[in-house]
Amino acid sequence: MKNINFNMIAFLLVCIAMAVFMPAMAQPPVGPPPNSTPIDGGLSLVIAACAGYGAKRIHDRKKSQQKVN
């Protein structure tokens, strides 16, 4: 029983020490965080793809109307 109490007290002291000293050991951030990924390149590709798809749809629609007439 004595051994279990000693182990429990030692465990609690280690946990408390870790909780107290862990923030002190943390390193501060080095400079500002890096910028987010720019969306300009990806957004331009999406707009170009949508414009191309729209142009293809218009072309196909005109082609199918010419066949009917």
C-alpha positions, 0 to 999 in steps of 0.5 A: 500500500505504501508503494502504491501511494508513493508511485501515485504521488510521484506520477502526479508530481511528474504530471504537474511538472510537465504541465507547468514547464511545457509552455516554457519549453515551447519555442516562439514562432519565427516570424510571420506565418507563411502566406496562404496559397494564392488562388490567382493561378487556379482561379484563372484556370477555372475561368478559362476552362469554363469559358472553353466549355461554354464556347464548345456548348455554343458551337455544338448547339449552333451545329445541331441547329444547322443540321435541323434547318 
